[in-house]
Amino acid sequence: MFGENLDTSNLLSAEAMGILRGLLQQLRTKPASPEDWTKAASPQYWNLEQIAQAKRDVVAQYGMVFSAANLEQLDRDTILGFLKFQNNHHWYGLDRLGGRLTTDIPRLREALRLLVDENKPLRERLNQLRPPAGPPFLAGLGPALITGILQVTYPEHYGVLNKITAQGMKRLALWPSPSPGKSFASTYEGEEIRGKKSGVSSSFLREKMS
C-alpha cells in the first residue's frame, strides 16, 4: 500500500521514480496534523499514516453503503453526507453535485447498482453511465464521483480519476495518448491498467500529488 512495492518497469522513467519516492519519503517523515486532522483545511497537511487512516475510515463507513445488497436502502441524506469532504476525507467539491444527484433517488440507485455490478465488464458499465455519445445516465454522476464510489466499494481494485490524478499521471508520463472521441470508459481503463503495471495506483497518485 502507498507505494512500498513501486515497480521500476520501463513504464516509469527514472525521473518519475524519483518524484514518487521523494513524495513518499516526505509523507513518511512529515509530522502529524492536529487531532482534528480530518477537519484540516486541506489533506496536504496530513502525513502518511493520516492518509492511510482516512482511506480506512471512508471504506469502513461507506464501503457497504454502495454495495448492491444495500442500495435499496440508500437515501438522500446518506448520499449527501458522502459528498461532503468532512465525511469522505478525500474529495472537495462533490457536495456541489448533491441537488442534481438526489432529484431522482430511484434513478440514482439504478445507476449505482449498474456501477458496482462486477458481473459485467467495467467498460460496459461505464459506457452505459457515461456514453461516448449522448447524455449521461444520470446528471451529476461524472467521472470523479463514479471512480470515487468504485474505490470506496472495491478499494483494492479501482482508483480515482479526477483532475489531480490526471495531472499526476501526465507528470509521470503514464497518461494515455489523446485520441479524438475517446470515451471515459476507455480513458479510465487505460489509466488503471497503466497505473497497475507500473506499480502506481491512481489512489496513490491522488494522495501524493495533491
Legacy VTK file of the C-alpha trace (Angstrom):
# vtk DataFile Version 3.0
C-alpha trace
ASCII
DATASET POLYDATA
POINTS 210 float
0.000 0.000 0.000
1.097 3.573 -0.682
3.944 2.676 -2.975
6.146 0.363 -0.914
6.306 -2.002 -3.897
6.886 0.515 -6.661
7.957 -1.379 -9.749
10.865 0.017 -11.747
9.392 -1.280 -15.013
10.060 0.728 -18.129
6.616 2.332 -17.850
8.175 4.660 -15.299
11.215 6.748 -16.095
13.993 7.275 -13.582
12.738 10.828 -13.139
9.206 9.613 -12.372
10.507 7.070 -9.874
12.500 9.805 -8.190
9.414 12.015 -7.913
7.309 9.244 -6.380
9.941 8.078 -3.929
10.598 11.662 -2.881
6.905 12.282 -2.227
6.625 9.060 -0.272
9.612 9.943 1.878
8.188 13.397 2.589
4.968 11.851 3.818
6.760 9.275 5.951
8.773 11.920 7.772
6.071 14.581 7.975
4.761 15.459 11.469
1.152 14.535 12.124
-1.535 17.193 11.815
-3.505 18.146 14.965
-6.023 15.739 16.498
-8.850 17.204 14.414
-6.872 16.469 11.258
-9.981 15.311 9.357
-11.223 18.900 9.538
-7.945 20.368 8.300
-8.201 22.924 5.531
-6.515 20.518 3.127
-5.167 16.938 3.108
-1.788 18.441 2.202
-1.235 18.772 5.959
-1.636 15.035 6.581
1.213 12.607 6.958
1.366 9.071 5.574
-0.434 7.407 8.463
-3.209 10.004 8.413
-3.725 9.465 4.686
-3.899 5.719 5.259
-6.325 6.184 8.158
-8.543 8.453 6.046
-8.858 5.691 3.474
-9.632 3.081 6.120
-12.261 5.344 7.666
-14.157 6.130 4.474
-14.107 2.494 3.355
-15.395 1.393 6.763
-18.166 3.993 6.738
-19.316 3.815 3.128
-17.923 0.629 1.574
-21.060 -1.380 2.281
-23.419 1.552 1.674
-22.806 1.301 -2.066
-22.852 -2.497 -2.232
-25.605 -3.992 -4.366
-27.173 -5.626 -1.305
-27.695 -2.270 0.417
-28.549 0.114 -2.408
-32.277 -0.256 -1.920
-31.821 1.438 1.471
-29.709 4.299 0.097
-31.421 7.584 0.916
-30.880 11.257 0.166
-29.203 12.101 3.471
-26.665 9.284 3.100
-25.539 10.290 -0.374
-25.403 13.965 0.586
-23.288 13.031 3.591
-20.857 11.069 1.439
-20.369 14.025 -0.884
-19.003 16.183 1.957
-15.248 16.242 2.487
-15.773 16.031 6.263
-17.160 12.532 5.687
-15.346 11.186 2.630
-11.964 12.633 3.776
-10.728 12.709 0.192
-12.578 14.883 -2.298
-13.595 18.523 -2.206
-16.447 19.896 -4.270
-18.516 16.748 -4.684
-21.214 18.273 -2.494
-21.988 20.687 -5.330
-23.492 17.720 -7.166
-25.985 16.898 -4.438
-29.010 18.669 -5.883
-28.815 17.005 -9.281
-27.925 13.575 -7.917
-30.772 13.389 -5.447
-33.591 14.682 -7.647
-34.474 11.093 -8.586
-33.315 8.634 -5.897
-34.667 5.513 -7.667
-32.693 6.509 -10.779
-29.602 7.079 -8.631
-29.977 3.627 -7.069
-30.325 2.135 -10.548
-27.141 3.883 -11.710
-25.164 2.745 -8.675
-26.483 -0.800 -8.973
-25.077 -0.871 -12.501
-21.786 0.721 -11.439
-20.946 -1.808 -8.710
-22.084 -4.890 -10.653
-18.839 -6.841 -11.017
-20.610 -9.456 -13.119
-20.477 -7.007 -16.015
-17.290 -5.785 -17.708
-16.131 -2.406 -16.453
-16.218 -0.809 -19.887
-19.812 -1.921 -20.436
-20.873 -0.364 -17.133
-19.077 2.899 -17.730
-20.324 3.229 -21.295
-23.883 2.914 -20.032
-23.318 5.520 -17.343
-21.267 7.908 -19.481
-21.998 7.063 -23.135
-19.409 8.127 -25.725
-22.265 9.987 -27.420
-25.452 11.245 -25.896
-26.493 12.313 -22.392
-25.232 10.602 -19.216
-27.352 8.025 -17.423
-27.767 10.438 -14.510
-26.894 14.132 -14.395
-24.203 14.831 -11.827
-22.753 11.317 -11.860
-19.463 12.164 -13.516
-16.021 10.524 -13.666
-14.734 11.828 -10.307
-17.755 10.566 -8.384
-18.070 7.318 -10.333
-14.462 6.364 -9.680
-14.602 7.597 -6.083
-17.520 5.269 -5.382
-15.729 2.415 -7.139
-12.687 2.887 -4.930
-14.689 3.099 -1.708
-16.642 -0.026 -2.653
-13.702 -2.001 -4.077
-10.631 -0.273 -2.592
-8.118 -2.844 -3.850
-9.414 -2.882 -7.414
-10.108 0.680 -8.504
-8.503 4.080 -8.278
-9.899 7.572 -8.684
-9.860 9.549 -11.905
-10.136 13.293 -11.411
-8.158 16.414 -12.254
-5.497 15.721 -9.625
-4.834 12.122 -10.675
-4.835 13.125 -14.340
-2.219 15.801 -13.623
-0.144 13.308 -11.661
-0.199 10.662 -14.375
0.665 13.220 -17.043
3.608 14.342 -14.933
4.788 10.731 -14.737
4.164 10.128 -18.462
1.549 7.474 -17.654
-1.450 9.264 -19.135
-2.931 7.587 -22.258
-2.240 9.344 -25.533
-5.083 11.667 -26.572
-7.435 10.240 -29.148
-10.385 12.028 -30.798
-13.687 10.752 -29.467
-12.095 8.623 -26.755
-14.708 7.601 -24.205
-14.477 7.980 -20.446
-14.559 4.175 -20.157
-11.592 3.805 -22.486
-9.595 6.528 -20.708
-10.266 5.084 -17.252
-9.427 1.528 -18.241
-6.191 2.690 -19.847
-5.269 4.804 -16.819
-5.973 1.950 -14.405
-4.052 -0.622 -16.450
-1.003 1.608 -16.874
-1.040 2.517 -13.208
-1.205 -1.107 -12.079
1.517 -2.277 -14.466
3.864 0.379 -13.142
3.009 -0.397 -9.510
1.349 3.002 -9.088
-2.373 3.163 -8.415
-4.360 6.284 -9.153
-5.315 6.417 -5.481
-1.586 6.598 -4.698
-1.238 9.483 -7.138
-4.221 11.298 -5.696
-2.764 11.068 -2.213
0.744 12.084 -3.258
0.205 14.695 -5.947
-2.482 16.796 -4.244
LINES 1 211
210 0 1 2 3 4 5 6 7 8 9 10 11 12 13 14 15 16 17 18 19 20 21 22 23 24 25 26 27 28 29 30 31 32 33 34 35 36 37 38 39 40 41 42 43 44 45 46 47 48 49 50 51 52 53 54 55 56 57 58 59 60 61 62 63 64 65 66 67 68 69 70 71 72 73 74 75 76 77 78 79 80 81 82 83 84 85 86 87 88 89 90 91 92 93 94 95 96 97 98 99 100 101 102 103 104 105 106 107 108 109 110 111 112 113 114 115 116 117 118 119 120 121 122 123 124 125 126 127 128 129 130 131 132 133 134 135 136 137 138 139 140 141 142 143 144 145 146 147 148 149 150 151 152 153 154 155 156 157 158 159 160 161 162 163 164 165 166 167 168 169 170 171 172 173 174 175 176 177 178 179 180 181 182 183 184 185 186 187 188 189 190 191 192 193 194 195 196 197 198 199 200 201 202 203 204 205 206 207 208 209
